[in-house]
Each structure stands twice: as structure tokens, then as C-alpha cells.
Amino acid sequence: MTSTFRTLTVPLDAETFPGGLPSFLVRDDVLCWTRREAGLVGFGEIARFTATGPERFLEADIWWRHLVLEADIEDAVDCPGTGPVAFGSFAFSKVSAHESRLLVPEIVVGLRDGQAWLTQLTLDDGELTEAGARAALDRWLGSASADTDRAVMDDPVAGTAQAGGAVVVRPLPLAAGATLHTGSLSEEDWMAAVAAGVEEIRTGALEKLVLARDVVATVPTGVNAAQVLRELSARYRECWTYGVDGLVGATPEMLIQVEGRTAQARVLAGTLDRRDADGMDGSPLEFAERVLAGSEKQRHEHDIAIQSLTTQLAPFSEAMNAHSEPFILELPNVWHLASDVKAELAEVEGHVPTCLALINALHPTAAVCGTPTTVAGALIRKLEHLDRGPYAGPVGWLDAAGNGEWGIALRGAVIESPQTVRLYAGCGVVDGSVPETELAETWAKFRPMLESLGINS
């Protein structure tokens, strides 16, 4: 690149969009990372990096650092997510044919802790001004063509209403003629794969295995990615809703969040379908605590996931703190056993490691692969008959200062054509796993995407 990378960040009045960032989800090509009402959304694309193979994270890290090294940055807000920003999605597997990618948008709107901002990014030589940045944002929002999208600008969170300050989710209309099709394996073949995985675990070859499956949804009336993202952000407010280049979803699991020298992660392992509580004694949460926290199998699976992350993060940390006991994370479709981990990053070879350097060390964790990683990865390739693509890979954003948030691309799907979407879900398999139970768990995990597509589940 011969032109200088330049960015201008100016403050916005957060009160002018009371719906938060979901009010900006009006284009099917929007780049999205939101939780509750905060996060980042991006429009357009001025640069892109792609890579495959085992060095994809480090190659992306080098590309990004070179891009921002001599960047001309004017930042009147100066907080994580301002200045140069790239959104990214990475393939789960080092042998995947799917291209991992970093995308640099033309315009970014951010909202964090009551602060809002607008960043314009360019590789051209023209002058950057606040008026020009605002005009560019207006052009992107104004080019959202669908009438339903324009209506959302006035009613920011589609599918919801405010009642006494609480969010009330309205019923979704069903997608006319939508159908579901078997993915790479039939349900019977996938359950056989789970059984085979349990047998391998019982030989002592590995301790845990995560097996995924896919289904394909066909929506004849068309897939509206912006609508999907709005539904997910409204219904799964405790998750991180993401949209990067046709990959959409709402993940409850944070692989790594970096702010300055502080890194945090949220680890999930152990799942219970909320529908299982129907007709049971006690409150639903009491049922979840009894079944999840009281289950030796679920606790064992969770302990493996925590150990995996903390062991990989330890060489980069000078101090680390993890919950001694997992908590119950309540989501609309399931409960999870969850633990938060916080670490103070140490300097490695004279500098604090970047987000992508940390991801290179952490991915894949036992929560999405298994343990030992090498054995589990090989068995996944043997049993799944599936290229996961970006499913269960890192997805998120990073800035020039080294800050960033990278979730694990779960509860998501890839939009493969204007009418078709491939959905993914997986389960942790340990000694004692029952194939029929694991299959039911995948359907519970498909539910967020099926709901957002208007498909009964």
C-alpha cells in the first residue's frame, strides 16, 4: 500500500440514538459486534487481509501492525475501539479451506459506557473532517434500501418493545415456506459419531471431545442479515452479537478481551435446555443449579475447559484470577456453567502481547475442541465429516492500541446465498455422554438462529 492509512474519530451524542447500536443495523453487509446496546458497527470496506493455515493469526497480526505502524491517527475520544479498527473472523481449523479475514471498514460507529463516537478510515489522500465523516455515515445509512430497514431507524430494536423500562420480546412472524435440511451428517450418523467419540475417550486417548453438526435452512422469501442481527441483539442481550462477511450469530463465550494490560475471558462448558425445566419442582434457576452445578459430568467438562484456557494464558500473564466456583449463565434458550477469568498481561520480549498473539496461543480451547488438543482435533476431522469454516473460530475486533474483543463464533450461521443459511452447533463429549442427549442439546443451541430466521424449533 502506497497511501497512508488515516483515521479521524469524533464524538457523537449517544442520546441521539436511544436504541443504541442496534439502531444502526440496517444493512445486510454491516460489520457488527454488540452486547446490550454497546459495541461497534462498521460500514464499507477499505482494506482486507485473508489467510489460511496454521499461521493465520500471526500473519494477520503482522499485516495489521504494519498497516497501523505509520498510520495518521486523529482521535478526539481515545478509548478502546476508537482510531483504526478491524473486524475479523478466523477459521476454526488450521487445515480448513475457509479463508480467515480481517476487514477494515470505511466508517465505524461505537458506543461504550455512555460515550459514542464516529470514526472514518481511509487510504486515500483527501482531507478527513468531522463534516465529511458525518456525511459518509449518512450516505451509508441512506443507502439502506428496504423500507423495513428504514423503519428500524425509527423503532431501533426490531421485535421488542419497552414496558416499564424492561425489554419485551414480541413474537416473530414465521418465514413463509422455510425448510431445514440435513447437513454433512444425518442425525443417526452424528449420534454414531458421538458414540465413537465416547469409546475413544474410554480408551484413555483423550479426556474430552467437542463434536459439531450442521443443518441448512432455506428461506424462499430471502435472508435479511440485518434483521437476523437485530433479532439476536434484542433476544440475546447477554451474548455478543457478531456479523462479519456473512457470518452471523450471538455468542455467550468470550475467548479473550484485552484492554491495556488487562485480559478477560468467559469460559462456558456444561449446558441445559431451559425447556427441560418445564413441570419440574422449584424455580427454573434452582432446577438449573441442581442439574448443572450438581452434575459430576457437567462439572468435569467445565473444569477441563477452565484448565485449558488458564494453562494457555499463564505464560502471558503476571497475575491471574478465575472463579473458584462456576456460575449459572441464564440465556433465553439454555443455561450454561460459566466462569470468568481475568489476567494482568506480562511483557513478552519487551512488549505486551497483542490480541491476535494471544488468540494464536489460546485457540482452540477445550471448550470447542477437546483435550488433548492435537488428539481431539484429529478425531474431529475423522468423525465430523465437516469443514467447520468459521464456526467455533475467533470472531471480533481489534484496534491499533492492542485493545480488542474476540468471542468464539458459536450460536451462529453462515449465509451461503440470498436464500440459504448453514447453521452450526456442537457439544462437549466426555465419558458418560449419551448420544441422544447430545443431539437434543444441539437443537437447543440451534434455537437462537432458527428464531432469528423465523423458523419454528
Phi, psi and omega in degrees: 000125182268332181280153177281136175283122183230143178223148175230124178243128180232151179287150171242161175273108183300334182287348180280350173225081185298340177282000181071200183296330176306337179291346178262000182274076187239002181233143180290343180258016182292144171267133193220134169211100185224151171217131191055240180252003189252171178130214182222143168228145183232151178232142176077183181204125177250342179203152181213140173238137176228152179200158171228166173098179187292341182260016188299323181290315182291323177296319177294321179299315179297315180301314183293317181295322176294322181296318186270350186303315183249022182293147174265106189245122174242114190226108181271000183248312173057067172215168181306128180099356175264170184072204180299133180221141171232142172263148183214158175214132184237144177298145177297314191256144176290345179255005181292145174280347181292134181279122169287153188208148165243134180239129176257115183280170175277324184226137174232134171248130181234153177214126184203126175050042178081353176265137177234150181207165178229130177239132170252136182237141182207154170247006178273174184263357182292157181290139174261128178226160178299318179297320179294321179295317179294323179294321178295319177297317179299323178296316180295316180291323181290338181274001173291112196273330188287138179299324180295325178293318180296325179297328181294333178297333178269332179237083201302318186255097182298143178083003181227162173217157178265132177224104181061032179089348181266153177273125178247122182273127179276155176298145178270143170291144179281141178289123184295126174073011181293142180225157176245141182232151177299141178270225186293328179231144171291166179301319180296316180292324179292319177297325176295323177295320177299315179299319178295322177296318178298319179297320178296321178297320181290341175282347182091004181292330179204167184258326182212147178222138175250121180246133181248160174219164181229153169225154182246124176261133174249124182239096185303330181281354177103148180262120179259100185298321180297319178295319177302313182295321178295318179297316180296317182293330179281321187271331184240065187292336179275357177261169175259111180278130185231148174212115181219103169060045178092351173268121182227150178171184178219101186268139174269000189243122178263114178291307177201135175237125183239129174223108186065237179259007180259129177241140178225154178216153171238120185252130178240138169194130189107116188224143176220127178293129181297334178294339179292343181278349182301125177082000181273157179288150177081179179286158177304320181293322176298321177297316180297317180296321181292315186279320182276298184294335181269003183264123178298320179298311182294320179293321179297315179299320180292317180299322178298317181295317179296315180300320180300310184292312185293325178295317181286330182277336187305317182297342182259004190238144172258348174202146182213144180224126177231150177302133176288332178233135176292156175249165179270117175268120182266120174239163182299332184258327186215168164251148175233150160282128185226149174221140175258139180238136179230136182222146170264121187284141177263157174286132177242118183054041172091359178212156177288133182298145178282167176307312186289329174294321177294317179300320179302325179278328187273326187271138356270141176280168178297338182294334182237356181234300184134187180209138355296148188300314184297316180294315181296318180299317179295321181289324175303311181297328180285320190264329188282328186054045189208132166271110183297342184058230181277353181299132180069009172268170178290140176218138180164217185211162172213157178241180185289337182278357181096358175284156177176166176226126181229111175268175172263128187288080177249171181048046186221185185202162174247124176281111187266338177202173180302341181240355185235143180224132176259118181260147181233148172205150181218168182219145174280128181249126176226175176300124183106353177292140180250122185306318181295322178293319179294322177298316178299324179295323178297322179293325175296325181281337173289338192303317180304316180289320179299316178300315183292338176271357181077034181246129177296141178223000000 
